Amino acid sequence: MVNDSVRHVVIVGGGTAGWITAGVLAAKCVKEQGRDLTITLIESPTIGNVGVGEGTWPSMRTTLQTMGISETEFIQQCDATFKQGARFNRWVDNADTDFYYHPLMLPYNLGPLSTVTHWLDNAPNAEGLSYSATVCHQEAICEAGLAPKSITTPEYQGNLNYAYHLDTNKFAAFIKAHCIDKLGVRHVVNDIVDTRAGDDGEVAALQLADSSELVADFYIDCSGFAGLLIDKHFKVPFIDKSDVLFCDRAVAVQCPYGADGQSAIASHTISTATGSGWIWDIGLQSRRGIGHVYSSRYLSDEVAAQQLRDYVGAAALGLPLRFIKYTPGHREKSWQRNCVAVGLSAGFVEPLEASSILLVEISAYWIAEKIPHTKNGFARCEQQFNEIFRYRWDTIIEFLKLHYCLSKRSDTSFWRDNISPESIPDALLDKLDMWQAQCPSVLDFLSRADVFPLESYCYILYGMKFKTATHTPNEKHLQRLEDKIVNQRRQRQALMSALPSNRSLIEAIHKHGLQKI
């Protein structure tokens, strides 16, 4: 009798994607659910990690807690800092004063959105106020360089919502040790030279460099751009989205702080638009991670690198640059028979909204929740996973395009082509047409699979000066709105007086640690 139980999962590839997936499966399936499931991660002794993406979403706090990781130890060992959102410079009209925020906090309840936008457009005392500064504290907190919590705030809790910036190589090593030592994940170091196919084309075994085989019931491909299983074995087609998202290159540099090591640490990602792309600037404890994302159709590698050096200034002198090539897009299917691709093997788009690690987390939780007990459940999982993640890829690409297509920049062909309707997905064109006639509504976002909700769209739309039709509210509603705004300003001032700087909090965590929950 053939045993069709799913009792052994092999994850192909380490790095951030592999070890997050291993940690979530071990914590959820084995420790929490009590399943008889062996989790093995195999990684090459010679292939390194891409290790560029250093931004996360607030979901990372839940992921670390789920794996039983101390926030204090994580911050101390991963060069991690607090992230409260993103500041977008020069995306609207390229003026020196051109910036807006996408904070991680939800807006306050100030009343109907149309009342808020009407007040911003018409009230004399709203002059100069941005949408995000009106509806939440986080823009002011970030502009002041403050942290989202204090040293007395327990681990994983905060006065404001937050995520992290981190060193991905240090992070991968940190969670690797935790998965092996605390969660019982088996670790194999070997090169995969080929796969052996089963009768119906599934992966029957991994053939290794020492002539042995690694056999499992289910395989998770976290092998990065190589796609050892999803591409090399199953040959699942790749959907190229460079007609929508033009950027396909990045050049990165690691820039240490000054000799005293006391430079301020920004508590947000800084994303500065350039003539043919944008530059990320992320503050870690010991350095800044800076990179130029650009389109090879509009810019050469040499000019892109020089623009990065110009941005960094004298500190870039002598620092090595790292070039990364990628094709924006995703696999036609992420799940094929007894294998699912997670991370770069499934697809990649530019890190404008830190969606890469977020998708790894979402994938890992889905697998942990839905992985069947018997192999005859794979077909159902394949259908469900592919449907929901195809939707997620489509909507993430749409959201990223929103940042480009609303720009008023026309200084280069890159920006002129980005606002061309031919490069904008039909679903996004329909939304923009609808939102010109009425304010965005939660009813426009009906799927639980939406990665970016109404609130995120509003931060980008109104940050980019998009105009939606508004009605003129009555005086009573306007007065109520102004009273709420005055009250929120008082709360903001009290909060800003109480919070430490981002660097001060990090130093205090190294010295004292955060309170355990």
Backbone hydrogen bonds, N-H to C=O, Kabsch-Sander energy under -0.5 kcal/mol:
donor,donor_aa,acceptor,acceptor_aa,energy
4,D,2,V,-0.8
6,V,373,H,-3.0
7,R,5,S,-0.9
9,V,38,T,-3.0
10,V,218,F,-2.5
11,I,40,T,-3.3
12,V,10,V,-0.6
12,V,220,I,-3.1
13,G,11,I,-0.8
13,G,42,I,-3.2
18,G,14,G,-1.8
19,W,15,G,-2.2
20,I,16,T,-2.2
21,T,17,A,-2.1
22,A,18,G,-2.4
23,G,19,W,-2.6
24,V,20,I,-2.6
25,L,21,T,-2.4
26,A,22,A,-2.5
27,A,23,G,-2.4
28,K,24,V,-2.9
29,C,25,L,-2.1
30,V,25,L,-1.0
30,V,26,A,-0.6
31,K,26,A,-2.2
32,E,27,A,-1.8
33,Q,28,K,-1.9
34,G,30,V,-0.8
35,R,29,C,-2.7
37,L,35,R,-1.7
38,T,7,R,-3.0
40,T,9,V,-2.8
40,T,38,T,-0.5
41,L,186,R,-3.0
42,I,11,I,-2.6
43,E,188,V,-2.3
48,G,46,T,-0.5
56,T,164,Y,-1.5
60,M,57,W,-2.5
61,R,58,P,-1.6
62,T,58,P,-0.7
63,T,59,S,-2.1
64,L,60,M,-2.6
65,Q,61,R,-2.2
66,T,62,T,-2.9
67,M,63,T,-1.8
68,G,65,Q,-1.6
69,I,64,L,-2.6
74,F,70,S,-2.3
75,I,71,E,-2.5
76,Q,72,T,-2.4
77,Q,73,E,-2.2
78,C,74,F,-1.9
80,A,75,I,-0.7
81,T,165,H,-2.3
83,K,163,A,-1.9
84,Q,267,S,-2.6
86,A,102,H,-1.4
87,R,269,T,-3.1
88,F,86,A,-0.5
88,F,100,Y,-3.3
89,N,87,R,-0.7
89,N,271,S,-2.6
90,R,98,D,-2.7
98,D,95,A,-1.6
99,F,97,T,-0.9
100,Y,88,F,-1.4
102,H,86,A,-2.6
104,L,84,Q,-1.8
108,Y,135,V,-2.9
110,L,108,Y,-1.5
115,T,112,P,-0.7
116,V,112,P,-1.7
117,T,113,L,-2.6
118,H,114,S,-1.9
119,W,115,T,-2.3
120,L,116,V,-2.4
121,D,117,T,-1.9
122,N,118,H,-1.5
123,A,119,W,-2.6
126,A,123,A,-1.7
127,E,124,P,-1.2
129,L,126,A,-2.3
134,T,130,S,-1.3
135,V,131,Y,-1.9
136,C,132,S,-1.4
140,A,137,H,-0.6
141,I,137,H,-1.8
142,C,138,Q,-2.7
143,E,139,E,-2.6
144,A,140,A,-1.5
145,G,142,C,-1.6
146,L,141,I,-2.4
147,A,500,P,-2.9
153,T,150,S,-1.6
155,E,515,Q,-3.1
157,Q,154,P,-1.7
159,N,148,P,-1.7
160,L,148,P,-1.6
163,A,83,K,-3.2
165,H,81,T,-2.0
166,L,54,E,-2.1
167,D,78,C,-2.2
168,T,166,L,-0.8
171,F,167,D,-2.7
172,A,168,T,-2.5
173,A,169,N,-1.9
174,F,170,K,-2.1
175,I,171,F,-2.7
176,K,172,A,-1.9
177,A,173,A,-2.0
178,H,174,F,-1.8
179,C,175,I,-2.8
180,I,176,K,-2.3
181,D,177,A,-2.8
182,K,178,H,-2.6
183,L,178,H,-1.2
185,V,179,C,-2.4
186,R,39,I,-2.7
188,V,41,L,-2.8
190,N,43,E,-1.7
190,N,188,V,-0.7
193,V,191,D,-0.6
193,V,207,Q,-2.5
194,D,207,Q,-1.5
196,R,205,A,-2.7
197,A,195,T,-0.5
198,G,202,E,-2.7
201,G,198,G,-1.4
204,A,196,R,-2.9
204,A,202,E,-0.7
205,A,196,R,-1.4
206,L,214,L,-2.5
207,Q,194,D,-2.8
207,Q,205,A,-0.5
208,L,206,L,-0.6
208,L,212,S,-2.9
209,A,191,D,-2.1
211,S,208,L,-1.8
214,L,206,L,-2.5
215,V,213,E,-0.6
217,D,8,H,-2.2
218,F,8,H,-1.6
219,Y,338,N,-2.3
220,I,10,V,-2.6
221,D,219,Y,-0.5
221,D,340,V,-2.6
222,C,12,V,-2.2
222,C,220,I,-1.0
226,A,223,S,-1.0
227,G,224,G,-1.5
231,D,227,G,-1.8
232,K,227,G,-2.4
233,H,229,L,-0.7
234,F,229,L,-2.7
235,K,231,D,-1.0
236,V,230,I,-2.5
239,I,330,H,-3.5
240,D,238,F,-0.8
241,K,328,P,-3.3
244,V,241,K,-1.8
245,L,241,K,-2.6
246,F,244,V,-0.7
248,D,294,Y,-2.0
249,R,294,Y,-1.8
250,A,324,I,-1.9
251,V,292,H,-1.7
252,A,322,R,-2.8
253,V,290,I,-3.0
255,C,253,V,-0.6
255,C,288,R,-2.9
257,Y,286,S,-1.2
261,G,258,G,-1.6
266,A,264,A,-0.6
269,T,85,G,-2.5
270,I,281,D,-2.1
271,S,87,R,-3.0
271,S,269,T,-0.6
272,T,270,I,-0.6
272,T,279,I,-2.6
273,A,89,N,-2.8
273,A,271,S,-0.6
274,T,277,G,-2.6
277,G,274,T,-0.7
278,W,293,V,-2.5
279,I,272,T,-2.8
280,W,291,G,-2.7
281,D,270,I,-1.6
282,I,289,G,-2.5
284,L,282,I,-0.7
284,L,287,R,-2.8
285,Q,79,D,-1.2
288,R,255,C,-2.9
289,G,282,I,-2.8
290,I,253,V,-2.4
290,I,288,R,-0.6
291,G,280,W,-1.8
292,H,251,V,-2.9
293,V,278,W,-3.1
293,V,291,G,-0.6
294,Y,249,R,-2.1
295,S,276,S,-1.5
296,S,294,Y,-0.5
298,Y,295,S,-1.4
299,L,295,S,-1.5
304,A,300,S,-2.4
305,A,301,D,-2.4
306,Q,302,E,-2.0
307,Q,303,V,-2.4
308,L,304,A,-1.7
309,R,305,A,-2.4
310,D,306,Q,-2.7
311,Y,307,Q,-1.8
312,V,308,L,-2.3
313,G,309,R,-2.9
315,A,312,V,-0.6
316,A,313,G,-2.0
317,L,314,A,-1.6
319,L,316,A,-2.1
322,R,252,A,-2.4
324,I,250,A,-3.0
326,Y,248,D,-2.2
329,G,348,F,-2.2
330,H,239,I,-1.5
331,R,346,A,-2.9
332,E,237,P,-2.9
336,Q,334,S,-0.5
336,Q,339,C,-3.0
339,C,336,Q,-1.1
340,V,219,Y,-1.8
341,A,334,S,-2.5
342,V,221,D,-2.4
345,S,342,V,-0.6
346,A,343,G,-1.7
347,G,343,G,-1.2
348,F,329,G,-2.2
352,L,350,E,-0.7
353,E,350,E,-0.5
354,A,351,P,-1.0
358,L,354,A,-0.7
359,L,355,S,-2.3
360,V,356,S,-1.5
361,E,357,I,-2.3
362,I,358,L,-2.6
363,S,359,L,-2.5
364,A,360,V,-2.7
365,Y,361,E,-2.4
366,W,362,I,-2.0
367,I,363,S,-2.6
368,A,364,A,-2.5
369,E,365,Y,-2.0
370,K,366,W,-2.4
371,I,367,I,-2.6
375,K,4,D,-2.8
377,G,374,T,-1.9
378,F,375,K,-1.9
381,C,377,G,-1.9
382,E,378,F,-3.0
383,Q,379,A,-2.0
384,Q,380,R,-2.3
385,F,381,C,-3.1
386,N,382,E,-2.1
387,E,383,Q,-1.7
388,I,384,Q,-2.3
389,F,385,F,-2.5
390,R,386,N,-1.8
391,Y,387,E,-1.6
392,R,388,I,-1.9
393,W,389,F,-2.5
394,D,390,R,-2.3
395,T,391,Y,-2.4
396,I,392,R,-2.6
397,I,393,W,-2.4
398,E,394,D,-1.9
399,F,395,T,-2.3
400,L,396,I,-2.5
401,K,397,I,-2.2
402,L,398,E,-1.4
403,H,399,F,-0.8
403,H,400,L,-0.9
404,Y,400,L,-0.6
404,Y,401,K,-1.0
405,C,401,K,-2.9
406,L,402,L,-1.1
407,S,404,Y,-1.5
408,K,92,V,-2.5
416,R,412,T,-2.1
417,D,413,S,-2.8
418,N,414,F,-1.4
419,I,415,W,-1.1
420,S,417,D,-1.0
423,S,420,S,-2.1
424,I,421,P,-1.4
429,L,425,P,-2.2
430,D,426,D,-2.5
431,K,427,A,-1.8
432,L,428,L,-2.7
433,D,429,L,-2.2
434,M,430,D,-2.2
435,W,431,K,-3.0
436,Q,432,L,-1.0
437,A,433,D,-0.6
437,A,434,M,-0.9
438,Q,434,M,-1.2
444,D,441,S,-2.1
445,F,442,V,-1.7
450,D,447,S,-1.4
457,Y,453,P,-1.9
458,C,454,L,-2.4
459,Y,455,E,-1.9
460,I,456,S,-1.8
461,L,457,Y,-3.4
462,Y,458,C,-2.5
463,G,459,Y,-1.2
464,M,460,I,-2.3
465,K,462,Y,-1.0
466,F,461,L,-2.8
468,T,466,F,-0.6
469,A,436,Q,-0.6
478,L,474,N,-2.0
479,Q,475,E,-2.6
480,R,476,K,-2.1
481,L,477,H,-2.2
482,E,478,L,-2.5
483,D,479,Q,-2.3
484,K,480,R,-1.9
485,I,481,L,-2.3
486,V,482,E,-2.3
487,N,483,D,-2.1
488,Q,484,K,-2.5
489,R,485,I,-2.0
490,R,486,V,-1.6
491,Q,487,N,-2.0
492,R,488,Q,-2.4
493,Q,489,R,-2.2
494,A,490,R,-2.1
495,L,491,Q,-2.3
496,M,492,R,-2.8
497,S,493,Q,-1.7
498,A,494,A,-0.9
498,A,495,L,-0.6
499,L,495,L,-1.7
502,N,145,G,-2.2
505,L,501,S,-2.2
506,I,502,N,-2.0
507,E,503,R,-2.6
508,A,504,S,-2.1
509,I,505,L,-2.4
510,H,506,I,-1.9
511,K,507,E,-1.6
512,H,508,A,-3.6
513,G,508,A,-0.9
513,G,509,I,-0.6
